[in-house]
Amino acid sequence: MVASGATAAASTTTSCGEAGHRVGWLAGGAVGRTSLTLSRRLNGSGSPMAATLTPHPPPTIVAARPADAGPIAGLHRAVFAEGWDEGGTAALLTQPTTRAWLATLADAFCGAPPVLAGFLIARLVLDEAEILSIGVASEQRRSGLGGQLVECLHAACREAGVRRVFLEVAVGNTAARALYARHGYLLVARRARYYSRAGGVQEDALVLAHDLPQVRSRPADG
């Protein structure tokens, strides 16, 4: 399950771990806020001479915790027609095979709590992994954030000895399919009428897989 239209490379601060912004959490329940600060320079008479738009600092990616279930579920509901609830999301995040990351945006100008810009949740079992869901707030799509989240997963998979990553994506989700194609995912199967849409419409799912290159250990000297 994917909602991401990332195409361009983004200057995202990626830790893929516990460092970085922890969620405060969302002021007013907002997700993916992308406000701009308007700085006005005044002349001697007090009239504005120029206006400068200053964007947020780049997002920071950190490992998600069960305490983050509420904001993640909120963004999931904003992104997908059939969104997750907080209880189910928390239960998923507590499972030992679950690995998850979230991307936050800090407001360096107003001092407001960081807000959620995206997330990725996966399951790692032995030498295989499955992407369960990835979502990016509408204001952050086409920023490269989806790709950054996928790269965090790949890094964790390589460390854990995972050899292949699977996922399912709707055949009509062209943005997500393009994202995965850029990261080396190939079609391995098709599930007919897998997704149920409004009005009784059913949509096929594509099963994609990516084989991760294995890091070879250097032989011991001597």
Backbone hydrogen bonds, N-H to C=O, Kabsch-Sander energy under -0.5 kcal/mol:
donor,donor_aa,acceptor,acceptor_aa,energy
3,A,134,I,-1.9
12,T,10,A,-1.6
13,T,59,P,-2.4
14,T,12,T,-0.9
15,S,13,T,-0.6
15,S,61,I,-1.5
16,C,61,I,-1.1
17,G,61,I,-0.6
27,A,25,W,-0.5
29,G,26,L,-1.5
30,A,27,A,-1.5
32,G,116,L,-2.8
37,T,54,T,-1.7
38,L,36,L,-0.5
39,S,37,T,-0.7
39,S,52,T,-2.1
40,R,38,L,-0.5
41,R,50,A,-1.6
42,L,40,R,-0.5
43,N,47,S,-1.9
46,G,43,N,-1.8
49,M,41,R,-3.0
50,A,41,R,-0.9
52,T,39,S,-2.0
54,T,37,T,-1.9
54,T,52,T,-0.6
60,T,104,T,-2.3
61,I,13,T,-1.8
62,V,102,L,-2.5
63,A,17,G,-4.1
64,A,100,A,-2.2
68,D,65,R,-2.1
69,A,66,P,-1.9
72,I,68,D,-2.1
73,A,69,A,-2.8
74,G,70,G,-2.2
75,L,71,P,-2.3
76,H,72,I,-2.5
77,R,73,A,-2.3
78,A,74,G,-1.5
79,V,75,L,-1.7
80,F,76,H,-2.9
83,G,81,A,-0.8
89,T,85,D,-2.0
90,A,86,E,-2.6
91,A,87,G,-2.3
92,L,88,G,-1.9
93,L,89,T,-2.2
94,T,90,A,-1.2
95,Q,91,A,-0.5
95,Q,92,L,-1.1
98,T,95,Q,-1.6
99,R,122,A,-2.5
101,W,120,L,-2.5
102,L,62,V,-2.6
103,A,118,G,-2.9
104,T,60,T,-2.7
105,L,115,V,-2.7
107,D,112,A,-0.8
108,A,106,A,-0.9
111,G,107,D,-1.5
115,V,105,L,-2.4
117,A,103,A,-3.4
118,G,103,A,-1.3
119,F,135,G,-2.3
120,L,101,W,-2.4
121,I,133,S,-2.9
122,A,99,R,-3.0
123,R,130,E,-2.5
124,L,97,T,-2.9
125,V,123,R,-0.5
125,V,128,E,-2.8
128,E,125,V,-2.2
129,A,164,R,-2.0
130,E,123,R,-2.3
131,I,166,F,-2.6
132,L,121,I,-2.2
132,L,130,E,-0.7
133,S,121,I,-1.8
134,I,1,M,-2.0
135,G,119,F,-2.0
136,V,3,A,-1.5
137,A,117,A,-2.9
140,Q,137,A,-1.9
141,R,137,A,-0.6
141,R,138,S,-0.9
143,S,140,Q,-1.0
145,L,140,Q,-0.5
148,Q,144,G,-1.7
149,L,145,L,-2.1
150,V,146,G,-2.0
151,E,147,G,-2.2
152,C,148,Q,-1.7
153,L,149,L,-1.9
154,H,150,V,-2.4
155,A,151,E,-2.3
156,A,152,C,-2.1
157,C,153,L,-2.5
158,R,154,H,-2.4
159,E,155,A,-1.9
160,A,156,A,-1.7
161,G,157,C,-0.6
161,G,158,R,-0.9
162,V,157,C,-2.8
163,R,127,D,-2.8
164,R,127,D,-1.4
165,V,210,H,-2.3
166,F,129,A,-3.0
167,L,208,L,-1.5
169,V,206,L,-2.0
171,V,204,D,-2.3
173,N,170,A,-1.7
174,T,172,G,-1.8
177,R,173,N,-2.1
178,A,174,T,-2.2
179,L,175,A,-2.0
180,Y,176,A,-2.5
181,A,177,R,-2.2
182,R,178,A,-2.0
183,H,179,L,-0.8
183,H,180,Y,-0.5
184,G,181,A,-1.5
185,Y,180,Y,-2.5
186,L,209,A,-2.8
188,V,207,V,-3.0
189,A,207,V,-1.4
191,R,205,A,-3.2
192,A,190,R,-0.7
194,Y,191,R,-0.9
194,Y,203,E,-0.7
195,Y,203,E,-2.9
197,R,195,Y,-0.5
197,R,201,V,-4.5
200,G,197,R,-1.1
201,V,198,A,-0.9
203,E,195,Y,-2.6
205,A,191,R,-2.7
206,L,169,V,-3.3
207,V,189,A,-2.7
208,L,167,L,-2.2
208,L,206,L,-0.7
209,A,186,L,-2.3
210,H,165,V,-2.1
212,L,163,R,-2.4
212,L,210,H,-0.6
216,R,214,Q,-0.6
